[in-house]
Amino acid sequence: MSAETIAPVIVTLAVFAALLAVLKLLKNRGMNFTPRVFIALGLGIALGAGIQLALGLGSETATTALDWMSLVGQGYISLLKMLVMPLVFVAIVGAFTRTESTKNLGRIGAVVLAVLLGTVAVAALAGWASAAFTGLAGASFTDASVDASKMDSLQTRQDQVSDLTIPQELLSFIPTNIFADLAGTRATSTIAVVVFSAIVGIAYLKLRDKDSDQAAFFKQLIDSLYGIVMRIVSMVLGLAPYGVLALIANVMATSDYNAILDLGKFVLVSYAVIIFMFLVHCLILAANRVSPLTYLKKAFPVLSFAFVARTSAGALPLNIETQRRALGVDAATANFSASFGLSIGQNGCAGIYPAMLATIIAPTVGIDVFSPAFVAGLVAVVVISSFGVAGVGGGATFASLIVLGTMGLPIEIVGLLASVEPLIDMGRTALNVSDAMVAGVTASNAVGSLDRSVLNDPNARVSADGQQDL
């Protein structure tokens, strides 16, 4: 790095450090978590745009500065990834150990899965319709571009799933080495951990009927693990404003604004479908005699966190606590729905996005997107491939590669749309989290355990730092 490069890098990092100090000062003065996250979002946008304007897109100086800033941004994401598997395990097993009666467990699981898979099917249809009826079907996006390294990465991931049939995909959900899956070595490791955790939970229930002392010891162990994991979660989430600042600054500094303008129609249509699916969620809530307005007010902290942090996994603890303490969902259902929703039936990443991409690219290879066979096949593939979508980064890309590969469609469009991916991913992530909470409310209401006194209490709220507001 030349002497001419060092000075701008130092200045950029000094500004970044100053903004981090501002966020720390706001925390010390007692500002609530959610406003600090949105302030970090605004500061990150300004900083990233300033870096690109002053240092240039892709310049050596900008790349070096962003590389140092990634210690905060990617470090935060790495900490969230670290927590995913332990959190899923203790949440699901804890749902079994906290259940006094087993008669409702099967019904809770069935309703949660029905809502998750039913809404992802609706999301797939909405994604298809949005592309088919707005002129996006067959669009070539000739003004967009993708670098060679991005395509190489996509091709590598595509090779991993190219020969994966639907039965083989379903088999991949079964853990053959739980320690490897806890380490996240496979694309379907999350759903494999979900399956293993459910098996452990069922084994606990059988043990409880035969040996209450051993079962009690195991329950105490899981409760202790749950407490420790949640304490670590609280510590990591406290870093969210700093991580958001660094992540959004990187997005703004590395985004090709010309490409974003060229792909503006795709972005607008994507958000229109996301809003439509939020309305579908509101209809489901209304069918459960839950006010959509009450839900949106109480769910806003966790939805806003998911929006700016772009991680369903990072929002998992807030998801569970919001369901329990603000929406009146019983503990077992909240743990089930939040954990299952992390890897099954994500409306945004596994539903809307793959369906839109498949519909856009299908006409270019001579497929009629209005064919009933195409639509039915697309929805079926989307629903099945929605199992196992990771909750932290790359889930939408993985789901899209499976859908496109299964349907025999080229994958280049995934790379072409990479420049606007972060913008759309924010809305998709919030939708994913909402879907899990709606599933929890529906299941809790179905088994008669929804505490409407909590639901209707305006003071029963959870802030985005995971603390109950009383």
C-alpha positions as CSV (number, residue, x, y, z in Angstrom):
1,M,0.0,0.0,0.0
2,S,1.5,3.3,-1.1
3,A,1.9,6.4,1.1
4,E,-0.8,8.1,-0.9
5,T,-3.2,5.3,0.1
6,I,-2.3,5.2,3.8
7,A,-3.6,8.7,4.6
8,P,-7.1,8.3,3.2
9,V,-7.4,4.9,4.8
10,I,-6.4,6.4,8.2
11,V,-8.9,9.2,7.8
12,T,-11.7,6.9,6.8
13,L,-11.0,4.6,9.8
14,A,-10.9,7.6,12.1
15,V,-14.3,8.7,10.9
16,F,-15.6,5.1,11.4
17,A,-14.2,5.0,14.9
18,A,-15.8,8.4,15.7
19,L,-19.2,7.1,14.6
20,L,-18.8,4.0,16.7
21,A,-18.0,6.3,19.7
22,V,-21.2,8.3,19.0
23,L,-23.2,5.1,19.2
24,K,-21.5,4.1,22.4
25,L,-22.2,7.6,23.8
26,L,-25.9,7.2,22.9
27,K,-26.0,3.9,24.7
28,N,-24.4,5.5,27.8
29,R,-27.0,8.2,27.8
30,G,-29.8,5.6,28.0
31,M,-31.1,5.7,24.4
32,N,-33.2,2.6,23.6
33,F,-31.9,-0.1,21.4
34,T,-34.2,0.3,18.4
35,P,-33.5,4.0,17.8
36,R,-29.7,3.3,18.1
37,V,-30.0,0.6,15.5
38,F,-31.8,3.0,13.1
39,I,-29.3,5.8,13.8
40,A,-26.5,3.3,13.0
41,L,-28.4,2.5,9.8
42,G,-28.4,6.2,8.8
43,L,-24.8,6.7,9.8
44,G,-23.8,3.7,7.8
45,I,-25.6,4.8,4.7
46,A,-23.9,8.2,4.9
47,L,-20.5,6.8,5.6
48,G,-20.7,4.2,2.8
49,A,-21.8,6.7,0.3
50,G,-19.1,9.1,1.4
51,I,-16.4,6.4,1.0
52,Q,-17.5,5.6,-2.5
53,L,-17.8,9.3,-3.4
54,A,-14.4,10.2,-1.9
55,L,-12.4,7.1,-2.6
56,G,-14.1,5.6,-5.6
57,L,-15.9,2.3,-6.3
58,G,-13.5,-0.6,-5.9
59,S,-10.4,1.5,-5.4
60,E,-7.5,0.1,-3.5
61,T,-8.0,2.7,-0.8
62,A,-11.7,1.9,-0.3
63,T,-11.0,-1.8,-0.4
64,T,-8.4,-1.5,2.3
65,A,-10.5,0.7,4.6
66,L,-13.5,-1.6,4.2
67,D,-11.3,-4.6,4.9
68,W,-10.4,-3.1,8.3
69,M,-14.1,-2.1,8.9
70,S,-15.1,-5.7,8.3
71,L,-13.6,-6.6,11.7
72,V,-16.7,-5.0,13.1
73,G,-19.3,-5.9,10.5
74,Q,-18.3,-9.5,9.6
75,G,-17.1,-10.1,13.2
76,Y,-20.7,-9.4,14.3
77,I,-22.1,-11.7,11.6
78,S,-19.6,-14.4,12.7
79,L,-20.8,-14.1,16.3
80,L,-24.4,-14.5,15.1
81,K,-23.5,-17.6,13.1
82,M,-21.7,-19.0,16.1
83,L,-25.0,-18.9,18.1
84,V,-27.3,-20.4,15.5
85,M,-26.8,-24.1,16.2
86,P,-26.6,-23.9,20.0
87,L,-29.7,-21.6,20.0
88,V,-31.7,-23.9,17.8
89,F,-30.8,-27.0,19.8
90,V,-31.6,-25.5,23.3
91,A,-34.7,-23.8,22.0
92,I,-36.3,-26.9,20.5
93,V,-35.2,-29.3,23.3
94,G,-36.3,-26.7,25.8
95,A,-39.7,-26.6,24.2
96,F,-40.1,-30.3,25.1
97,T,-38.6,-30.0,28.6
98,R,-40.9,-27.1,29.5
99,T,-44.0,-28.9,28.4
100,E,-46.0,-30.5,31.2
101,S,-48.5,-32.1,28.9
102,T,-47.6,-33.9,25.7
103,K,-51.1,-34.0,24.2
104,N,-50.7,-30.7,22.3
105,L,-47.2,-31.2,21.0
106,G,-48.2,-33.0,17.8
107,R,-50.9,-30.5,17.1
108,I,-48.6,-27.5,17.7
109,G,-46.0,-28.9,15.4
110,A,-48.6,-29.7,12.7
111,V,-50.1,-26.2,12.8
112,V,-46.7,-24.5,12.8
113,L,-45.7,-26.5,9.7
114,A,-49.0,-25.9,8.0
115,V,-48.7,-22.1,8.4
116,L,-45.0,-22.1,7.4
117,L,-45.5,-24.3,4.3
118,G,-48.9,-22.8,3.4
119,T,-47.6,-19.3,3.4
120,V,-44.4,-20.1,1.5
121,A,-46.7,-21.7,-1.2
122,V,-48.7,-18.4,-1.3
123,A,-45.4,-16.5,-1.4
124,A,-44.2,-18.6,-4.4
125,L,-47.5,-17.9,-6.2
126,A,-47.1,-14.2,-5.5
127,G,-43.5,-14.2,-6.7
128,W,-44.6,-16.0,-9.9
129,A,-47.5,-13.6,-10.5
130,S,-45.3,-10.5,-9.8
131,A,-42.8,-11.5,-12.5
132,A,-45.3,-12.9,-14.9
133,F,-47.7,-9.9,-14.9
134,T,-45.3,-7.0,-14.6
135,G,-43.2,-7.7,-17.7
136,L,-40.2,-9.0,-15.7
137,A,-40.6,-12.5,-17.2
138,G,-38.0,-12.9,-19.9
139,A,-36.1,-9.8,-18.9
140,S,-32.4,-10.1,-19.7
141,F,-31.1,-7.3,-17.4
142,T,-28.5,-6.6,-20.0
143,D,-27.3,-3.4,-18.2
144,A,-26.4,-5.4,-15.1
145,S,-23.1,-7.2,-14.7
146,V,-21.5,-9.6,-12.4
147,D,-17.8,-10.2,-11.7
148,A,-16.1,-13.5,-12.5
149,S,-15.4,-14.3,-8.9
150,K,-19.1,-14.0,-8.1
151,M,-20.1,-16.4,-10.9
152,D,-17.3,-18.8,-9.8
153,S,-18.8,-18.8,-6.3
154,L,-22.3,-19.4,-7.6
155,Q,-21.1,-22.2,-9.9
156,T,-19.4,-23.9,-7.0
157,R,-22.6,-23.8,-4.9
158,Q,-24.6,-24.9,-7.9
159,D,-22.3,-27.9,-8.4
160,Q,-23.1,-28.9,-4.8
161,V,-26.8,-29.2,-5.5
162,S,-26.9,-29.9,-9.3
163,D,-27.3,-33.7,-8.9
164,L,-29.5,-33.4,-5.8
165,T,-32.9,-34.9,-6.5
166,I,-35.9,-34.1,-4.3
167,P,-35.8,-37.4,-2.5
168,Q,-32.0,-36.9,-2.0
169,E,-32.7,-33.4,-0.7
170,L,-35.2,-34.8,1.8
171,L,-32.7,-37.4,2.9
172,S,-30.1,-34.7,3.5
173,F,-32.3,-33.4,6.3
174,I,-31.5,-36.5,8.4
175,P,-28.3,-36.0,10.4
176,T,-25.8,-38.7,9.9
177,N,-23.1,-36.9,12.0
178,I,-24.7,-34.5,14.4
179,F,-21.3,-33.0,15.4
180,A,-20.6,-32.1,11.8
181,D,-24.1,-30.5,11.5
182,L,-23.6,-28.6,14.7
183,A,-20.5,-27.3,13.1
184,G,-22.6,-26.2,10.1
185,T,-20.6,-28.2,7.5
186,R,-23.6,-28.8,5.2
187,A,-26.1,-26.5,3.5
188,T,-28.9,-28.4,5.3
189,S,-27.1,-28.5,8.7
190,T,-29.7,-26.2,10.3
191,I,-32.7,-28.4,9.5
192,A,-30.6,-31.5,10.5
193,V,-30.1,-29.9,13.9
194,V,-33.8,-29.2,14.1
195,V,-34.6,-32.8,13.4
196,F,-32.0,-34.1,15.9
197,S,-33.3,-31.6,18.6
198,A,-36.8,-32.9,18.1
199,I,-35.6,-36.5,18.4
200,V,-33.8,-35.6,21.7
201,G,-37.0,-33.9,22.9
202,I,-39.1,-36.9,22.2
203,A,-36.6,-39.1,23.9
204,Y,-36.8,-36.9,27.0
205,L,-40.5,-37.3,27.1
206,K,-40.2,-41.1,27.0
207,L,-37.5,-40.9,29.7
208,R,-39.7,-38.8,31.9
209,D,-42.3,-41.5,31.9
210,K,-39.8,-44.2,33.0
211,D,-37.2,-42.4,35.1
212,S,-38.3,-39.1,36.5
213,D,-34.9,-38.5,38.3
214,Q,-32.8,-38.7,35.2
215,A,-35.4,-36.7,33.3
216,A,-35.3,-34.0,36.0
217,F,-31.5,-33.9,35.8
218,F,-31.6,-33.5,32.0
219,K,-34.2,-30.8,32.2
220,Q,-32.1,-28.9,34.7
221,L,-29.1,-29.2,32.3
222,I,-31.1,-27.9,29.4
223,D,-32.4,-25.0,31.4
224,S,-28.9,-24.1,32.4
225,L,-27.7,-24.3,28.8
226,Y,-30.6,-22.2,27.7
227,G,-29.8,-19.6,30.2
228,I,-26.2,-19.4,29.3
229,V,-26.9,-19.3,25.5
230,M,-29.5,-16.6,26.0
231,R,-27.0,-14.6,28.0
232,I,-24.4,-14.9,25.2
233,V,-27.2,-13.9,22.8
234,S,-27.9,-10.8,24.8
235,M,-24.2,-9.9,24.8
236,V,-23.9,-10.3,21.0
237,L,-27.1,-8.4,20.3
238,G,-25.7,-5.5,22.3
239,L,-23.2,-5.2,19.5
240,A,-25.9,-4.9,16.8
241,P,-25.7,-1.1,16.3
242,Y,-21.9,-1.2,15.7
243,G,-22.3,-4.2,13.3
244,V,-25.1,-2.6,11.4
245,L,-23.1,0.6,11.0
246,A,-20.2,-1.4,9.4
247,L,-22.4,-3.7,7.3
248,I,-24.5,-1.0,5.8
249,A,-21.4,1.2,5.2
250,N,-19.9,-1.7,3.2
251,V,-23.1,-2.2,1.2
252,M,-23.3,1.5,0.3
253,A,-19.5,1.7,-0.5
254,T,-19.5,-1.3,-2.8
255,S,-22.9,-0.9,-4.5
256,D,-23.0,-0.1,-8.2
257,Y,-25.7,2.6,-8.1
258,N,-26.1,2.5,-11.9
259,A,-26.9,-1.2,-11.7
260,I,-29.4,-0.5,-8.9
261,L,-31.1,2.1,-11.1
262,D,-31.2,-0.3,-14.0
263,L,-32.7,-3.0,-11.7
264,G,-35.0,-0.6,-10.0
265,K,-38.1,-2.3,-11.3
266,F,-37.1,-5.6,-9.9
267,V,-36.5,-4.0,-6.5
268,L,-39.9,-2.2,-6.5
269,V,-41.8,-5.3,-7.6
270,S,-40.0,-7.4,-4.9
271,Y,-41.0,-5.0,-2.2
272,A,-44.6,-4.9,-3.5
273,V,-44.7,-8.7,-3.1
274,I,-43.2,-8.5,0.3
275,I,-45.8,-6.0,1.4
276,F,-48.5,-8.2,-0.1
277,M,-47.3,-11.2,2.0
278,F,-47.3,-9.0,5.2
279,L,-51.0,-8.4,4.3
280,V,-51.5,-12.2,4.0
281,H,-50.0,-12.5,7.5
282,C,-52.4,-9.9,8.8
283,L,-55.3,-11.8,7.3
284,I,-54.2,-15.0,9.1
285,L,-53.9,-13.1,12.4
286,A,-57.4,-11.6,11.9
287,A,-58.7,-15.2,11.4
288,N,-57.2,-15.9,14.8
289,R,-59.0,-12.9,16.3
290,V,-55.8,-11.0,16.7
291,S,-55.6,-7.4,15.7
292,P,-53.0,-6.9,12.9
293,L,-52.4,-3.4,14.3
294,T,-51.6,-4.8,17.8
295,Y,-49.4,-7.4,16.2
296,L,-47.4,-4.9,14.1
297,K,-46.9,-2.6,17.1
298,K,-45.6,-5.3,19.4
299,A,-43.6,-7.1,16.7
300,F,-42.0,-3.9,15.4
301,P,-38.8,-4.2,17.5
302,V,-37.9,-7.6,16.3
303,L,-39.0,-6.9,12.7
304,S,-37.0,-3.7,12.6
305,F,-34.0,-5.6,14.0
306,A,-34.3,-8.3,11.3
307,F,-34.7,-5.6,8.6
308,V,-31.5,-3.8,9.4
309,A,-29.4,-6.8,10.6
310,R,-30.5,-9.0,7.7
311,T,-30.4,-12.2,9.8
312,S,-33.3,-14.4,10.8
313,A,-31.0,-16.4,13.1
314,G,-29.9,-13.2,14.9
315,A,-33.5,-12.3,15.5
316,L,-34.4,-15.8,16.9
317,P,-34.1,-14.8,20.6
318,L,-36.2,-11.6,20.1
319,N,-38.6,-13.7,18.1
320,I,-39.1,-16.1,21.0
321,E,-39.4,-13.4,23.7
322,T,-41.8,-11.3,21.6
323,Q,-44.1,-14.2,21.1
324,R,-44.0,-15.1,24.8
325,R,-44.0,-11.8,26.5
326,A,-45.8,-9.5,24.1
327,L,-48.1,-11.7,22.0
328,G,-49.1,-14.2,24.7
329,V,-47.8,-17.3,22.9
330,D,-47.0,-20.2,25.3
331,A,-43.3,-21.1,25.7
332,A,-43.4,-24.4,23.9
333,T,-45.1,-23.0,20.8
334,A,-42.9,-19.9,20.7
335,N,-39.7,-22.1,20.7
336,F,-41.1,-24.5,18.1
337,S,-42.3,-21.8,15.7
338,A,-39.3,-19.5,16.0
339,S,-36.8,-22.4,15.5
340,F,-38.7,-24.1,12.7
341,G,-39.2,-20.8,11.0
342,L,-35.5,-20.3,11.0
343,S,-35.0,-23.1,8.5
344,I,-38.4,-24.1,7.1
345,G,-40.9,-22.1,4.9
346,Q,-39.2,-18.7,4.9
347,N,-41.6,-16.6,2.8
348,G,-39.1,-14.1,1.6
349,C,-35.9,-16.0,1.0
350,A,-37.3,-19.4,0.1
351,G,-40.6,-18.3,-1.4
352,I,-40.8,-15.0,-3.2
353,Y,-37.2,-14.7,-4.4
354,P,-36.7,-18.2,-6.0
355,A,-40.1,-18.0,-7.6
356,M,-39.4,-14.6,-9.1
357,L,-36.0,-15.7,-10.5
358,A,-37.4,-18.9,-12.0
359,T,-40.3,-17.0,-13.7
360,I,-37.9,-14.3,-15.0
361,I,-35.5,-16.7,-16.6
362,A,-38.0,-19.4,-17.8
363,P,-39.1,-17.6,-21.1
364,T,-35.4,-17.2,-22.1
365,V,-35.2,-21.0,-22.5
366,G,-38.6,-21.4,-24.2
367,I,-40.8,-22.1,-21.2
368,D,-44.3,-20.7,-21.0
369,V,-44.6,-19.2,-17.5
370,F,-48.4,-19.2,-17.8
371,S,-48.5,-23.0,-18.2
372,P,-50.3,-24.7,-15.3
373,A,-47.6,-27.4,-15.3
374,F,-44.9,-24.7,-14.9
375,V,-46.8,-22.9,-12.1
376,A,-47.6,-26.2,-10.2
377,G,-44.1,-27.5,-10.6
378,L,-42.6,-24.2,-9.4
379,V,-44.8,-24.0,-6.3
380,A,-44.0,-27.7,-5.4
381,V,-40.3,-27.3,-5.8
382,V,-40.3,-24.0,-3.8
383,V,-42.2,-25.6,-0.9
384,I,-39.9,-28.6,-0.8
385,S,-36.7,-26.6,-1.2
386,S,-37.9,-24.2,1.6
387,F,-36.7,-26.9,4.1
388,G,-33.2,-26.3,5.3
389,V,-32.7,-22.6,4.2
390,A,-30.1,-21.2,6.5
391,G,-31.1,-18.2,8.6
392,V,-27.9,-16.2,8.3
393,G,-26.8,-14.9,5.0
394,G,-26.9,-16.8,1.7
395,G,-30.2,-18.6,2.3
396,A,-32.0,-17.0,-0.6
397,T,-29.1,-17.7,-2.9
398,F,-29.0,-21.4,-1.8
399,A,-32.8,-21.8,-2.2
400,S,-32.7,-20.1,-5.6
401,L,-29.9,-22.4,-6.9
402,I,-31.9,-25.5,-5.8
403,V,-35.1,-24.2,-7.5
404,L,-33.3,-23.2,-10.7
405,G,-31.2,-26.3,-10.8
406,T,-34.2,-28.6,-10.2
407,M,-36.2,-26.9,-12.9
408,G,-33.3,-27.0,-15.4
409,L,-32.9,-23.2,-15.5
410,P,-29.6,-21.3,-15.8
411,I,-28.2,-19.7,-12.7
412,E,-26.6,-16.5,-14.2
413,I,-29.5,-14.3,-13.1
414,V,-28.6,-14.9,-9.5
415,G,-25.2,-13.2,-10.1
416,L,-26.8,-10.5,-12.3
417,L,-29.1,-9.4,-9.4
418,A,-26.3,-9.5,-6.8
419,S,-25.9,-5.7,-6.8
420,V,-29.4,-5.2,-5.5
421,E,-29.5,-8.3,-3.3
422,P,-28.8,-6.5,0.0
423,L,-31.6,-4.0,-0.5
424,I,-34.2,-6.7,-1.1
425,D,-32.8,-9.0,1.6
426,M,-33.7,-6.5,4.3
427,G,-37.4,-6.8,3.6
428,R,-37.2,-10.5,3.0
429,T,-35.6,-11.1,6.4
430,A,-38.3,-9.1,8.2
431,L,-40.9,-11.1,6.3
432,N,-39.3,-14.4,7.3
433,V,-39.3,-13.5,11.0
434,S,-43.0,-12.4,10.8
435,D,-44.0,-15.7,9.2
436,A,-42.5,-17.6,12.2
437,M,-44.3,-15.4,14.7
438,V,-47.6,-15.7,12.8
439,A,-47.2,-19.5,12.9
440,G,-46.6,-19.3,16.6
441,V,-49.7,-17.2,17.3
442,T,-51.9,-19.5,15.1
443,A,-50.6,-22.7,16.7
444,S,-51.0,-21.3,20.3
445,N,-54.5,-20.2,19.5
446,A,-55.3,-23.6,17.9
447,V,-54.5,-25.4,21.1
448,G,-56.2,-22.9,23.3
449,S,-53.0,-21.6,25.1
450,L,-52.8,-18.1,23.6
451,D,-52.8,-15.7,26.6
452,R,-55.0,-12.9,25.3
453,S,-54.5,-10.8,28.5
454,V,-50.9,-10.5,27.5
455,L,-51.7,-10.0,23.8
456,N,-54.1,-7.2,24.6
457,D,-52.0,-5.5,27.2
458,P,-50.3,-2.5,25.5
459,N,-47.6,-2.5,28.2
460,A,-46.5,-6.1,27.5
461,R,-43.8,-5.4,25.0
462,V,-40.3,-6.5,24.3
463,S,-37.6,-4.0,23.2
464,A,-35.0,-5.0,20.6
465,D,-32.4,-5.6,23.3
466,G,-34.5,-8.5,24.5
467,Q,-35.8,-6.9,27.7
468,Q,-39.5,-6.7,28.6
469,D,-40.9,-3.2,28.8
470,L,-43.1,-2.9,31.9
